[in-house]
């Protein structure tokens, strides 16, 4: 089982949840993430079992969870061998149709779902899997993070129905909210402070935007993980129709994150024009480049 790079709550939640499901079904498996699991997810049951590499020949099937597009797995070269080795790929996701659909033998996808964990909740019920407190916690994490703590427009009546059932089954909401929403370290707050100081609003277009350089991240003592969630804060300005955050990564790329709550705005379409993708309300893109200049005159080269 493989989730996407820059792992978030729905990715790690669905990875661990499906692992718990396969344990109950007495299956042998490995859970894989290209990137190290952020400390904020350290409380999750089974998180120490996640590996960062695999040998394709050792497996009978590959399950992709919450990836959105093939390159986001971080293992596109290795997984390309599935076709020649006749290893089937199952794609479980809530992102819109993408290049994984052509590669997958099975697509269990619903773009209207709030999260991949919502799909796995339905799968668990159909398979009559026992919703233990550990499994319920992992599923709830995906719902919680991908709905922005039940604040985004993808928070449907169905989401609250599932939320209620997961709580009844012992999901640890207090632990999730404590780690995801309640803990902000000093380096993260310093980094966010830099971005907020550079925050600008284009009133004509209704775009709020900011940026962070690699130097900013190093100077604050933080990491790229600390950038997560910042773009949502930028989008809280009343006049903002969408928010954009640009930041430099350690490997010489510039990552762009887009968010909106406007029904008439589709940030996924905008991200696609820039080589990325995502959801209508939350999307991203990445390209090679460097941010130079100062607070009065920033340039991308």
Order of alpha helices (4+ residues) and beta strands (2+ residues): beta-alpha-beta-alpha-beta-alpha-beta-alpha-alpha-alpha-alpha-alpha-beta-beta-alpha-alpha-beta-beta-alpha-beta-beta-beta-beta
